[in-house]
Amino acid sequence: MVWKQQNEERPDKNDQSWKAYWADQMEGAVKARVDSQTGQLIDFVSHGKPDQLAPLTWDRDACIEVAMDYVRGLAAEMLPYLKLLTEETDDEDRLEIIRFGVYVQDLSVRDECYQLAVDRSNGRVKSLMSPSIRPEQLKKLETVPSFDSQTAILRWTAQAKLRLQWERMHNARAEEAPYELVYRMIGSQHERTPEVLDAHTGKLYENTFY
């Protein structure tokens, strides 16, 4: 859903560029996604025009408190599973990006996190992205693997093989990147790049795209 504040200052009618059209459509708009079953806010972004001259009086610690209070108000039951992720920050950035990773007994749940952008001039949350996993799912996760890491290595190699091929190395500029003869590990079943090994069944999952 989208909320939009009426803009009394209309853009120049002579400016027919896509940039001008998009700015007119998004100025003052708030786009949000809400869970259809629970009504809980999932994501939102505010496109209000920031005051570039306003002093940046909110430091990172204060923005973290704002973000934590925001998440607590949305989904307090997720707090035991969250860890603040370290970020490189710039004192001149107007928005402070705060990310809370999702963990179960110190094991990270890949690609799952809360990400909030806090305006450092007024402490307001300008955007939110929520994880897709729910607390009831986290409670059911089994964190003890069925075998140790050494066994995992053996099971991985038993289901993989090496293929000799030419590949372009991308550690240089594209037009200068050389081709080199390399061994690439591939899965024995579909001959694609191995991705992960199931810590309970021992099955090797291969990349579905390459």
N, C-alpha and C positions, 0 to 999 in steps of 0.2 A: 504494500500500500504506500501511497505517496501523499504527503501533506505539502501544500505550497502557499506561502504567504504572498498576497497580491503585491506586485511591484508597481508603485505609482510612477517611478521613473522608467519610462519605456525606452528601449534602445533606439539608436538612430535608424530610422526606417530605410535609409539609403545603404546601410550596412547589411548586405545580403549573405554575408559569409556564414559558414557552418559554425564557426566559433561564436559569433554574435547570437545566432539562434540558440545554440546550446546554453550559453550564459543566461539568456532570457528565460529558458525553460527551467533551469536548475537553480537560479538565484532564489534563495530563501526556502528551497524545498527540503523536505526531510523524507527519505526513503527508508522503509522499515519492512522487516519480515517477521511474521508472528506465527507461532505454532497453532495450527488449525484445531488441534485437540485441546490443548491446555490454555491457549490464549497468551502464552508467555512470549515475551519479546526475544527474538533470536539474533537479529542483526539490524543495525540502522546506521545511516550516515546523514549528517546535516550539511547542506550545501550553502549555509549562510556565509556571507562575505566577511572575512575577518578584519578586525581593525589593526592594520599594519603598524600603527603608531602607538598602540597600547603597550605599556611596559610589561615585560615578562617577569612577573613577580612570584610565580609558582615554581618552586624547584622540583626536582624529580621525586624526592621523598613525599612531598605534599601531593603530587599527582598520583603516586602509587596509592596513597590513602584514599583519594577520590575514587580511583579505579576499583580498589578492594571493596569500598562501601557500595559501589554500583553493582558489582557482581554479587555481593552479599544480599542486596535487595532483590536481585533477579532470581538467584538460585543458591540459597544458603547451604543447601545439601551438597553442593559441589565443592565447598571450601576445603574439606579434608583431603581432596584429591588434587589441589592446586599448588604449584610452586612458581614463584616469581622467576622469570627467565632474565638473565643478564643481557643488557643491550648496550651498544655504543651510542652515546648521546652527544648532542651538540648544544652548547648553551645558547646558540642563536636560533635554534629551531623553535617555531611557534607552537607546534604540537609535540607533546611528549607521548611516545608510543610505549604502552605498557602491555606486556604479554605474560599470561599465567599458563604454564604448561600443565597438562593433565597427567598425573602419575598414580600408579597403584603400587603401594609398598616400594617406593623408590624406583619403580620401572616406568619409563616414559611410555605414554600412549601416543604413538607417532601421528603427527599432523593434527593433533587435537589440542586446542588452546583457546583461551579467551584473549582477544586483542582489542585494546581500547586506545583511542587517541584523545588526550586531554589537552585543552587549550591552556597554555601556560600564562595567558594574560588574565584569565578569569576563573580557571578551575572547572570549566564545563566540559562534559564528555561530548565530543564531536562525532565519534563513530564507535561502533561495537561490532565485533564478530565473535560468535559463540561456537563452541565445539559441537559436533553432531552427536557425540556419545552422551547417554543419559546416566544419572546416578544409579538407577536400578541395573543397568548393564555393567557398570563398574564393579558393583558388589558381587557379581557372578564370575568375574574374571579369576582364573586359577593362575597364581603367580609362581608356583613351584614347577619347574620343568620335569619331564619324565626321565631325562638323562642329562649327563654333564656335558661340558663344552668339548672335551676330548672325543666323546662319543659322537657329538654333533659334527665335528670335523670329519670323522670317518664316514658317517652317513651321507654328508654332503658330497665328499669326493667319490663315494660309491655310486652316486646318481648323476655324476657330471663327467665331462671329458674335455680335452683340449683340442681346439681346431686351429690349424695354422692358416693365417690369412693376412692380406695386406690391409692396413688401416691408416687413415690420415690422422696425424697427430695435430691436435688443436691447441698446442701450447705456444703457437706463433701466430702471426697475422694470417688470415685465411688464405690470401694469395700465395703465401710462402710456406704454408703448412706442408711438411713432407709426408710421403707415404712410407710406412715402415712395416717390415715383416714381424708379426706378433703372434703369440699364442693367446687365443681368447677362450675362456672357460664357458662351456655351454652345457645345458641340461641334456641328459641322455634320451629323454622322452620326446621332447619337441625341438631340441637343438636350438634353444634360445637362452639368453643370459639368465643364469640363476639369480633369484631375488632373495628368498628367505627359506628357512627350514623350520617346519612345524616342530615346536619344542615338546610336543606330546606324541604325535604320530610318527615323526621323523620324515615326513614327506617333503621333498624339495619342490618349491613353487618357482616356475620360470616366468620371466617377463612376457606378457601377452602381446607386446608391440614389436620387440626385436630380440 
